[in-house]
Structures are given as structure tokens and as C-alpha cells.
Amino acid sequence: GAQYEFEPAEEEILTRLLPQNLAIQIYRALLDNAAGFYGSQMTAMDNATRNAGEMINKLTLNYNRTRQANITRELIEIISGAEAL
């Protein structure tokens, strides 16, 4: 078979590419970690927003029921007072 000569030599190519490859793999792992962190943070904030919306709805309903009960009580007091006269 034919002999091929590489320039630069295979060993030199490896000594240059291995550190670069390692740095790229570490950088990718850091990016994957950051993406996972931000993804979970976004999910947590989405859940918090949803829970806050549900809490607002419950508090609004509770406020309206209490307000209506007070109005009803005041009307009963007014009617009872008018009947007493």
C-alpha cells in the first residue's frame, strides 16, 4: 500500500486537538447545566405565577362573599328597624 505523510504529524495534530476538544466538552457541560438550571427556574416561576393566580381568585371570591354577607346583614338590620317602628 501507499504510504502517506501527514503535515503536521499525527501526534502534533492530536496534541493540539485534544486540549481543544476537552475544553469544548467542558464548555458544553457547563452550557447544559445552565440550560437545565434556567429551565427548572422557569418552571418554578410558572408554577408560582399559576398558584398566585389561583390564590387571587380564592381571595376575591372570599372577599365578595364576605362583602355580600355584610350587605345582607345591614339590609336585615334596616328592615328590622323599620318594622319595629
C-alpha positions as CSV (number, residue, x, y, z in Angstrom):
1,G,0.0,0.0,0.0
2,A,0.9,3.6,-0.4
3,Q,2.5,5.5,2.5
4,Y,1.0,8.9,3.3
5,E,2.8,11.6,5.2
6,F,0.7,14.0,7.2
7,E,1.7,17.5,7.8
8,P,1.7,18.4,10.6
9,A,2.4,15.0,12.1
10,E,-0.4,12.9,13.6
11,E,1.0,13.4,17.1
12,E,1.1,17.1,16.7
13,I,-2.4,17.2,15.5
14,L,-3.5,15.2,18.5
15,T,-1.6,17.3,20.9
16,R,-3.3,20.4,19.5
17,L,-6.8,19.0,19.2
18,L,-7.1,17.0,22.5
19,P,-6.9,20.1,24.8
20,Q,-9.3,22.0,22.5
21,N,-11.7,19.0,22.4
22,L,-11.6,18.8,26.2
23,A,-12.3,22.5,26.6
24,I,-15.2,22.2,24.2
25,Q,-16.7,19.3,26.1
26,I,-16.3,21.1,29.5
27,Y,-17.9,24.2,28.0
28,R,-20.8,22.1,26.6
29,A,-21.3,20.5,30.0
30,L,-21.5,24.0,31.6
31,L,-24.0,25.1,29.0
32,D,-26.1,22.0,29.6
33,N,-26.0,22.7,33.3
34,A,-27.0,26.3,32.8
35,A,-29.8,25.4,30.4
36,G,-31.2,22.8,33.0
37,F,-31.0,25.4,35.8
38,Y,-32.8,28.1,33.8
39,G,-35.4,25.5,32.6
40,S,-36.2,24.4,36.2
41,Q,-36.2,28.1,37.3
42,M,-38.7,28.9,34.6
43,T,-40.9,26.0,35.5
44,A,-40.8,27.0,39.2
45,M,-41.7,30.6,38.3
46,D,-44.5,29.4,36.1
47,N,-45.9,27.3,38.9
48,A,-45.6,30.2,41.3
49,T,-47.5,32.5,38.9
50,R,-50.2,29.9,38.5
51,N,-50.5,29.4,42.2
52,A,-50.7,33.2,42.8
53,G,-53.5,33.5,40.2
54,E,-55.4,30.7,42.0
55,M,-54.9,32.4,45.3
56,I,-56.1,35.7,43.9
57,N,-59.2,34.0,42.6
58,K,-59.9,32.4,46.0
59,L,-59.3,35.6,47.9
60,T,-61.5,37.6,45.5
61,L,-64.3,35.0,46.0
62,N,-63.9,35.1,49.8
63,Y,-63.9,38.9,49.8
64,N,-67.1,39.1,47.6
65,R,-68.9,36.5,49.8
66,T,-67.9,38.4,53.0
67,R,-69.0,41.7,51.4
68,Q,-72.3,40.2,50.3
69,A,-72.9,38.8,53.8
70,N,-72.3,42.2,55.3
71,I,-74.7,43.9,52.9
72,T,-77.3,41.3,53.6
73,R,-76.8,41.7,57.4
74,E,-77.1,45.5,57.1
75,L,-80.3,45.2,55.0
76,I,-81.8,42.8,57.6
77,E,-80.9,45.3,60.3
78,I,-82.5,48.2,58.4
79,I,-85.7,46.2,57.6
80,S,-85.9,45.0,61.2
81,G,-85.5,48.6,62.4
82,A,-88.2,49.8,60.0
83,E,-90.6,47.1,61.1
84,A,-90.0,48.0,64.8
85,L,-91.3,51.5,64.1
